[in-house]
Amino acid sequence: MAYPDPYGRPLPDRFLRRWLVVAACVAALMLLWQFLPAIEAWFSPRQAADRTVTPRGDLAADERTTIELFEKSRDSVVYISTAQLVRDVWSRNTFSVPRGTGSGFIWDDAGHVVTNFHVIQGASAATVKLADGRDYQAALVGASPAHDIAVLKIGVGFKRPPPVPVGSSTDLKVGQKVFAIGNPFGLDWTLTTGIVSALDRSLPGETGGPTIEHLIQTDAAINPGNSGGPLLDSAGRLIGINTAIYSPSGASAGIGFSVPVDTVMRVVPQLVKSGKYVRPALGIEVDEQFNQRLQTITGREGVFVLSVRSGSAAQRAGLVGIRATQEGIVPGDLITAIDGKPIEGVAGLLARLDDRRVGDVVALSVEREGKAREVRIELQPGT
């Protein structure tokens, strides 16, 4: 039974009116939503189309110092690109193939450029680009793979770029600021900053080469292409050559290594003068693997002398190598220290000798058959 409307209207008409009201409200809300931004813009305060520039004020002191350092040092840094000559098997034509890029820096007014050995290793030609855009074909003057250092020369006739001021690495402290300038990934003349993270690090040479000693560790961003570029202190002085990074991904991971400038100062002048570096030597034969075996057998640290070269400084000092007797093989002299500093192995011995020059006299702590003695030897040219 249907109940009548108290006002006498039929029920369907009442429901229809309710739905019309709801639909009208929804439509009104949708229109309001659509035109809301215009309404807000109408009632919001008018703004000028152009913004005024807020004055920055003076740069901070450390910013000014960094900018000045880069502007003074930039012209001394160069971009190095290498190429390799390849001969076509069929046509016999020879053409140049780009091989890689790196960095370097001006060493002196004669046009010598210092870089890493691995930057130019295996290359047939190298081009040096200056900061002002000039390009020069470079000639290889000399290289020392043991230190990862190479010297090139370019013929700069005018507007010679200034050499990098040379500093010292003996007084470096962990925590002091450093600056690296180079060409990472081909992005030329890039400046990165950081601190000295550690000192006297060692890295094995590439492809089984000799261990590189006394490296400076830094967290300044060093990437492929930075190799050969200068590491500078806050005074803009050269304190190292950026040479390697530790990174599983191949990019900077905050661990970079630089050859210290004191090593550079020993090696580069010899390369410029004679094209090669002559390492100071004792005149003995040693072997890393054999030395490690004897250390394991005897439980002693140091360097066992395998043999002594005839007429050498070591022979004149009375050193002896391994000897064969009726009882078997008898170990030779064991070098335990140089100038009072302990020697753990062959790499340490070579590094300590490399800190000296030919003609210097060193004091060796030597053991033979359990008896210790001190021997003074004048270092001779190595072979």
C-alpha positions as CSV (number, residue, x, y, z in Angstrom):
1,M,0.0,0.0,0.0
2,A,1.5,3.4,-1.0
3,Y,1.4,6.2,1.4
4,P,0.2,9.5,0.0
5,D,2.4,12.6,0.0
6,P,1.4,15.0,2.9
7,Y,1.5,17.9,0.4
8,G,-0.5,16.0,-2.2
9,R,2.4,15.6,-4.7
10,P,3.1,12.2,-6.3
11,L,6.2,10.3,-5.0
12,P,8.1,10.1,-8.4
13,D,8.1,13.8,-8.8
14,R,9.7,14.3,-5.4
15,F,12.6,11.9,-6.1
16,L,13.2,13.5,-9.5
17,R,13.6,16.9,-8.0
18,R,16.1,15.5,-5.4
19,W,18.3,14.0,-8.2
20,L,18.2,17.2,-10.2
21,V,19.4,19.1,-7.2
22,V,22.3,16.7,-6.6
23,A,23.3,16.8,-10.3
24,A,23.2,20.6,-10.3
25,C,25.5,20.6,-7.2
26,V,28.0,18.2,-8.9
27,A,28.0,20.3,-12.0
28,A,28.6,23.5,-10.0
29,L,31.5,21.9,-8.2
30,M,33.1,20.7,-11.4
31,L,32.9,24.2,-12.9
32,L,34.3,25.7,-9.8
33,W,37.3,23.2,-9.9
34,Q,37.9,24.0,-13.5
35,F,37.9,27.8,-13.1
36,L,39.6,27.8,-9.6
37,P,43.1,28.8,-10.9
38,A,41.6,31.7,-12.8
39,I,39.6,32.8,-9.8
40,E,42.7,32.6,-7.6
41,A,44.7,34.6,-10.1
42,W,41.9,37.2,-10.2
43,F,41.9,37.7,-6.5
44,S,45.7,37.3,-5.9
45,P,47.9,40.4,-5.9
46,R,49.4,41.4,-9.2
47,Q,53.1,40.5,-9.7
48,A,55.7,42.1,-11.9
49,A,56.8,40.0,-14.9
50,D,60.6,40.7,-14.1
51,R,62.3,39.7,-10.9
52,T,65.0,41.9,-9.4
53,V,68.4,40.5,-8.7
54,T,69.4,40.2,-5.0
55,P,72.9,41.5,-4.5
56,R,75.3,38.6,-3.5
57,G,77.9,40.5,-1.6
58,D,81.6,39.7,-1.5
59,L,82.9,36.2,-2.2
60,A,84.1,34.3,0.9
61,A,87.9,34.4,1.4
62,D,88.4,30.7,0.6
63,E,86.4,31.1,-2.6
64,R,88.6,34.0,-3.7
65,T,91.7,32.0,-2.9
66,T,90.5,29.0,-4.9
67,I,89.5,31.1,-7.9
68,E,92.9,32.9,-7.9
69,L,94.7,29.6,-7.7
70,F,92.9,28.2,-10.7
71,E,93.3,31.3,-12.8
72,K,97.1,31.4,-12.1
73,S,97.6,27.6,-12.6
74,R,95.3,27.0,-15.6
75,D,97.7,28.1,-18.3
76,S,100.4,25.7,-17.0
77,V,98.2,22.6,-17.4
78,V,97.9,20.9,-20.8
79,Y,95.6,18.5,-22.5
80,I,97.3,15.4,-24.1
81,S,95.8,13.2,-26.7
82,T,97.6,10.2,-28.1
83,A,97.3,8.1,-31.2
84,Q,98.6,4.9,-32.6
85,L,99.7,4.3,-36.2
86,V,97.9,1.3,-37.8
87,R,98.6,-0.2,-41.2
88,D,95.7,-1.6,-43.2
89,V,96.4,-5.3,-44.1
90,W,94.9,-5.0,-47.6
91,S,95.8,-1.5,-48.8
92,R,99.1,-1.2,-46.8
93,N,98.1,2.3,-46.0
94,T,99.1,3.7,-42.6
95,F,96.6,5.8,-40.6
96,S,96.4,7.2,-37.1
97,V,93.8,5.9,-34.6
98,P,93.0,7.9,-31.5
99,R,94.2,6.0,-28.4
100,G,93.4,8.0,-25.3
101,T,93.7,11.3,-23.5
102,G,95.3,12.6,-20.4
103,S,96.8,15.6,-18.7
104,G,100.2,17.2,-18.1
105,F,101.9,20.4,-17.1
106,I,104.6,22.7,-18.2
107,W,107.9,21.9,-16.5
108,D,110.2,24.7,-17.7
109,D,110.7,27.4,-20.3
110,A,112.3,25.0,-22.8
111,G,108.9,23.5,-23.5
112,H,109.2,20.3,-21.5
113,V,105.9,18.8,-20.4
114,V,105.6,16.2,-17.6
115,T,102.9,13.6,-17.6
116,N,102.4,9.9,-16.6
117,F,104.2,7.2,-18.4
118,H,100.9,5.2,-18.8
119,V,99.3,8.2,-20.6
120,I,101.7,7.9,-23.5
121,Q,102.6,4.2,-23.2
122,G,102.1,2.3,-26.5
123,A,101.3,5.5,-28.4
124,S,102.9,6.4,-31.7
125,A,102.1,10.1,-31.5
126,A,101.0,12.7,-28.9
127,T,99.4,16.1,-29.3
128,V,99.7,18.7,-26.5
129,K,96.9,21.3,-26.4
130,L,97.5,24.5,-24.4
131,A,94.9,26.4,-22.5
132,D,94.8,29.1,-25.2
133,G,93.8,26.5,-27.8
134,R,97.1,26.1,-29.5
135,D,98.1,22.5,-30.5
136,Y,101.6,21.1,-30.8
137,Q,103.0,17.7,-31.8
138,A,105.0,16.4,-28.9
139,A,108.3,14.5,-28.9
140,L,109.1,11.9,-26.2
141,V,112.2,13.0,-24.3
142,G,112.3,10.1,-21.8
143,A,110.3,8.0,-19.3
144,S,110.6,6.1,-16.1
145,P,108.0,3.3,-15.9
146,A,109.1,2.6,-12.3
147,H,107.8,6.0,-11.3
148,D,105.1,6.3,-13.9
149,I,106.7,9.5,-15.2
150,A,107.3,10.7,-18.7
151,V,108.7,13.9,-20.2
152,L,107.5,15.3,-23.6
153,K,108.7,18.4,-25.4
154,I,106.9,20.9,-27.6
155,G,108.2,23.8,-29.6
156,V,106.6,26.8,-28.2
157,G,108.0,29.8,-30.0
158,F,106.1,32.6,-28.4
159,K,103.7,33.3,-25.5
160,R,105.3,30.5,-23.5
161,P,102.9,29.2,-20.8
162,P,104.5,29.5,-17.3
163,P,105.9,26.5,-15.6
164,V,104.1,25.2,-12.5
165,P,105.7,26.4,-9.3
166,V,107.4,23.5,-7.5
167,G,106.7,22.7,-3.9
168,S,107.8,20.0,-1.5
169,S,106.2,16.7,-0.4
170,T,108.4,16.0,2.6
171,D,106.4,18.3,4.9
172,L,102.9,17.4,3.7
173,K,100.3,16.7,6.5
174,V,97.2,14.6,6.4
175,G,94.3,17.0,6.3
176,Q,95.8,19.9,4.3
177,K,93.9,21.1,1.3
178,V,94.9,20.0,-2.2
179,F,93.7,21.0,-5.7
180,A,93.8,18.9,-8.9
181,I,93.6,20.3,-12.4
182,G,93.1,18.0,-15.4
183,N,90.9,16.8,-18.2
184,P,88.7,14.0,-16.8
185,F,86.7,12.2,-19.5
186,G,87.9,14.8,-21.9
187,L,86.3,17.7,-20.0
188,D,89.3,20.0,-20.3
189,W,90.7,22.1,-17.5
190,T,88.6,20.8,-14.7
191,L,89.3,21.8,-11.1
192,T,88.6,19.5,-8.1
193,T,89.5,20.0,-4.5
194,G,90.0,17.8,-1.5
195,I,92.5,17.0,1.2
196,V,95.6,14.8,1.7
197,S,94.0,11.6,2.9
198,A,97.1,9.6,3.6
199,L,100.9,9.6,2.9
200,D,103.5,7.0,1.8
201,R,101.1,4.7,0.0
202,S,102.3,1.9,-2.4
203,L,100.6,0.6,-5.5
204,P,101.7,-2.3,-7.8
205,G,102.7,-1.2,-11.2
206,E,100.4,-1.9,-14.2
207,T,100.9,-5.2,-16.0
208,G,103.2,-6.6,-13.3
209,G,105.5,-3.5,-13.3
210,P,107.5,-2.4,-10.3
211,T,105.7,-1.1,-7.3
212,I,105.3,2.6,-7.1
213,E,106.2,3.9,-3.7
214,H,105.6,7.0,-1.5
215,L,102.3,7.9,-3.2
216,I,100.1,10.7,-1.8
217,Q,96.5,9.6,-1.2
218,T,93.8,12.3,-1.7
219,D,90.0,12.5,-1.8
220,A,90.1,15.2,-4.5
221,A,88.0,13.8,-7.4
222,I,90.4,12.1,-9.9
223,N,89.0,10.4,-12.9
224,P,90.3,8.9,-16.1
225,G,91.8,11.8,-18.0
226,N,93.2,13.4,-14.8
227,S,96.3,11.2,-15.1
228,G,99.4,13.3,-15.5
229,G,97.9,16.5,-14.2
230,P,99.3,18.4,-11.3
231,L,98.2,18.1,-7.6
232,L,98.7,21.5,-6.0
233,D,98.8,22.8,-2.5
234,S,96.9,25.9,-1.3
235,A,99.8,28.1,-2.4
236,G,99.5,26.8,-6.0
237,R,102.7,24.8,-5.8
238,L,103.2,21.4,-7.4
239,I,103.2,18.7,-4.7
240,G,102.4,15.6,-6.9
241,I,101.4,14.1,-10.3
242,N,97.9,12.6,-10.3
243,T,98.5,9.0,-11.4
244,A,95.9,6.5,-10.3
245,I,92.5,6.0,-8.7
246,Y,91.0,3.2,-6.7
247,S,87.5,2.5,-8.0
248,P,85.6,-0.7,-8.7
249,S,83.5,1.3,-11.2
250,G,86.4,3.0,-13.0
251,A,85.2,6.5,-11.8
252,S,86.2,8.6,-8.8
253,A,85.5,6.9,-5.5
254,G,87.3,9.5,-3.3
255,I,90.6,7.6,-3.4
256,G,93.2,9.0,-5.7
257,F,97.0,8.6,-5.7
258,S,99.7,11.0,-6.8
259,V,103.4,10.6,-7.3
260,P,105.1,13.1,-4.8
261,V,106.9,16.0,-6.2
262,D,110.2,15.0,-4.4
263,T,110.2,11.9,-6.6
264,V,109.5,14.1,-9.6
265,M,112.4,16.4,-8.7
266,R,114.8,13.4,-8.7
267,V,113.5,11.7,-11.9
268,V,112.5,14.5,-14.3
269,P,115.9,16.3,-14.4
270,Q,117.6,13.1,-15.4
271,L,115.0,12.4,-18.1
272,V,115.5,15.9,-19.5
273,K,119.3,15.5,-19.4
274,S,119.8,12.0,-20.7
275,G,116.4,10.6,-21.6
276,K,116.5,7.9,-18.9
277,Y,116.5,7.6,-15.2
278,V,119.4,5.8,-13.5
279,R,118.4,4.3,-10.2
280,P,121.0,4.2,-7.4
281,A,122.1,0.6,-6.7
282,L,124.2,-1.5,-4.4
283,G,125.4,-3.9,-7.1
284,I,123.5,-7.0,-5.8
285,E,120.9,-9.3,-7.3
286,V,117.6,-9.8,-5.5
287,D,114.4,-11.5,-6.3
288,E,111.0,-10.8,-4.7
289,Q,109.5,-14.4,-4.9
290,F,112.7,-16.1,-3.8
291,N,113.1,-13.6,-1.0
292,Q,109.6,-14.3,0.3
293,R,110.3,-18.0,0.3
294,L,113.5,-17.5,2.4
295,Q,111.6,-15.2,4.7
296,T,109.0,-18.0,5.3
297,I,111.7,-20.6,5.9
298,T,113.9,-18.5,8.2
299,G,111.2,-16.4,9.8
300,R,113.3,-13.3,9.2
301,E,112.3,-10.0,7.6
302,G,114.6,-8.2,5.2
303,V,116.2,-8.8,1.8
304,F,118.4,-11.8,1.2
305,V,121.3,-11.2,-1.2
306,L,121.2,-13.7,-4.1
307,S,124.5,-12.7,-5.7
308,V,127.0,-9.9,-5.8
309,R,128.1,-8.4,-9.0
310,S,131.8,-8.5,-9.7
311,G,133.5,-5.1,-9.2
312,S,130.4,-3.6,-7.6
313,A,130.2,-1.4,-4.5
314,A,128.7,-4.4,-2.6
315,Q,131.6,-6.6,-3.4
316,R,134.1,-4.0,-2.2
317,A,132.0,-3.8,1.0
318,G,132.3,-7.5,1.5
319,L,128.7,-8.6,0.9
320,V,128.1,-12.2,-0.2
321,G,125.2,-13.9,-1.9
322,I,123.8,-17.5,-1.6
323,R,126.5,-20.1,-1.5
324,A,126.5,-23.8,-2.3
325,T,128.4,-26.0,0.2
326,Q,128.6,-29.7,1.0
327,E,125.8,-29.2,3.5
328,G,123.6,-27.6,0.9
329,I,122.5,-24.1,0.0
330,V,123.6,-21.5,2.5
331,P,121.8,-18.1,2.5
332,G,123.8,-15.0,1.8
333,D,123.8,-11.7,3.7
334,L,120.4,-10.5,5.0
335,I,119.9,-6.7,4.7
336,T,117.6,-5.7,7.6
337,A,117.8,-1.9,7.5
338,I,119.2,1.2,5.6
339,D,120.4,4.1,7.6
340,G,118.6,2.6,10.7
341,K,115.2,2.3,9.0
342,P,114.0,-1.4,8.8
343,I,113.5,-3.1,5.5
344,E,110.7,-5.6,5.1
345,G,111.2,-6.8,1.5
346,V,112.6,-6.1,-1.9
347,A,110.1,-3.3,-2.7
348,G,111.1,-1.5,0.5
349,L,114.8,-1.8,-0.3
350,L,114.3,-0.4,-3.8
351,A,112.2,2.5,-2.5
352,R,114.7,3.4,0.1
353,L,117.6,3.4,-2.4
354,D,115.4,5.4,-4.8
355,D,115.2,8.2,-2.2
356,R,119.0,8.7,-2.5
357,R,121.3,9.6,-5.4
358,V,124.2,7.9,-7.1
359,G,127.3,8.7,-5.1
360,D,125.5,8.9,-1.7
361,V,126.8,6.7,1.1
362,V,124.3,4.5,2.9
363,A,124.7,2.4,6.1
364,L,123.4,-1.1,5.7
365,S,122.4,-3.3,8.7
366,V,123.4,-6.8,7.6
367,E,123.1,-10.2,9.2
368,R,125.2,-13.3,8.3
369,E,124.9,-16.6,10.1
370,G,123.2,-14.9,13.0
371,K,125.8,-12.2,13.4
372,A,124.9,-8.6,12.8
373,R,127.1,-5.8,11.5
374,E,126.9,-2.5,9.8
375,V,128.3,-1.9,6.3
376,R,128.8,1.5,4.6
377,I,128.4,1.5,0.8
378,E,128.6,4.2,-1.9
379,L,125.7,3.9,-4.2
380,Q,126.5,3.2,-7.9
381,P,124.5,3.6,-11.1
382,G,122.0,0.8,-11.6
383,T,121.7,-1.2,-14.8
